[in-house]
Amino acid sequence: MQITKTNAMRILDVNKIPYEVLFYDNEDGKIHGTAVAEKIGRVPEAVFKTLVSHSGSNLYVFVIPVGEELDLKKAARAAGEKRIEMLPVKDLQKWTGYVRGGCSPVGMKKLYPTFIDSSAEPLDKIAVSAGKIGLQMELAPVRLADTIAAKFMELARHDSNGDNPL
């Protein structure tokens, strides 16, 4: 299958970061994280979603397992803010260049302060959006963190119901 490289993939290529592209069918409209994990044959704990938040005019990126929910208090602490809120979906493309369901932590319009849930750090590989709905890229979490200057922090709320479609 011919792959049209996304910004995220091109950045990994330039930085010589090895990754594997994983495709999934999105025609059924099911693009939420746990559905994507199932479609690519990975456990939800190894597939991560990218969430964008803000505090005033400051934007922050959080990468957490798809079956978890972002704990806004932990996220605010990680970002050094008193309080943060999720960026409205209608503003996502304006600030990141990505749409909901295809938002990658790599290749945004600007390199925002980024935090990856600490559950990723011991894993050999995690999957994140490749920057387009229907594409994921699987790579070593430490290499991902190095590429986007991310820090590993505890971010997920561990009492979630298991599937937050954000």
Solvent accessible surface area in square Angstrom, and as a share of the most:
residue,aa,sasa,rsa
1,M,189,0.84
2,Q,166,0.74
3,I,57,0.29
4,T,105,0.61
5,K,83,0.35
6,T,15,0.09
7,N,78,0.40
8,A,0,0.00
9,M,0,0.00
10,R,114,0.42
11,I,62,0.32
12,L,0,0.00
13,D,62,0.32
14,V,121,0.69
15,N,74,0.38
16,K,169,0.72
17,I,13,0.07
18,P,94,0.59
19,Y,47,0.18
20,E,82,0.37
21,V,25,0.14
22,L,18,0.09
23,F,86,0.36
24,Y,19,0.07
25,D,93,0.48
26,N,53,0.27
27,E,161,0.72
28,D,84,0.44
29,G,56,0.54
30,K,113,0.48
31,I,35,0.18
32,H,51,0.23
33,G,10,0.10
34,T,31,0.18
35,A,13,0.10
36,V,6,0.04
37,A,1,0.00
38,E,143,0.64
39,K,67,0.28
40,I,16,0.08
41,G,59,0.57
42,R,77,0.28
43,V,92,0.53
44,P,50,0.32
45,E,111,0.50
46,A,18,0.14
47,V,2,0.01
48,F,3,0.01
49,K,18,0.08
50,T,16,0.09
51,L,10,0.05
52,V,6,0.04
53,S,0,0.00
54,H,40,0.18
55,S,22,0.14
56,G,67,0.65
57,S,109,0.70
58,N,76,0.39
59,L,14,0.07
60,Y,16,0.06
61,V,2,0.01
62,F,0,0.00
63,V,0,0.00
64,I,0,0.00
65,P,9,0.06
66,V,3,0.02
67,G,13,0.12
68,E,43,0.19
69,E,52,0.23
70,L,8,0.04
71,D,24,0.12
72,L,66,0.33
73,K,158,0.67
74,K,40,0.17
75,A,0,0.00
76,A,5,0.04
77,R,167,0.61
78,A,16,0.12
79,A,19,0.15
80,G,68,0.66
81,E,45,0.20
82,K,206,0.87
83,R,159,0.58
84,I,5,0.03
85,E,73,0.33
86,M,58,0.26
87,L,18,0.09
88,P,57,0.36
89,V,84,0.49
90,K,169,0.72
91,D,32,0.17
92,L,19,0.10
93,Q,103,0.46
94,K,126,0.54
95,W,102,0.36
96,T,1,0.01
97,G,35,0.34
98,Y,17,0.07
99,V,68,0.39
100,R,89,0.33
101,G,26,0.25
102,G,0,0.00
103,C,10,0.06
104,S,0,0.00
105,P,6,0.03
106,V,1,0.00
107,G,17,0.16
108,M,23,0.10
109,K,136,0.57
110,K,129,0.55
111,L,111,0.55
112,Y,18,0.07
113,P,67,0.42
114,T,6,0.03
115,F,13,0.05
116,I,0,0.00
117,D,3,0.01
118,S,45,0.29
119,S,50,0.32
120,A,0,0.00
121,E,85,0.38
122,P,109,0.68
123,L,63,0.31
124,D,128,0.66
125,K,106,0.45
126,I,0,0.00
127,A,0,0.00
128,V,0,0.00
129,S,9,0.06
130,A,0,0.00
131,G,15,0.15
132,K,111,0.47
133,I,49,0.25
134,G,9,0.09
135,L,14,0.07
136,Q,11,0.05
137,M,0,0.00
138,E,13,0.06
139,L,3,0.01
140,A,34,0.27
141,P,1,0.01
142,V,74,0.43
143,R,89,0.33
144,L,0,0.00
145,A,6,0.05
146,D,100,0.52
147,T,30,0.17
148,I,5,0.02
149,A,74,0.58
150,A,15,0.11
151,K,129,0.55
152,F,43,0.18
153,M,73,0.32
154,E,96,0.43
155,L,0,0.00
156,A,0,0.00
157,R,83,0.30
158,H,121,0.54
159,D,115,0.60
160,S,30,0.20
161,N,139,0.71
162,G,33,0.32
163,D,55,0.28
164,N,25,0.13
165,P,71,0.45
166,L,90,0.45
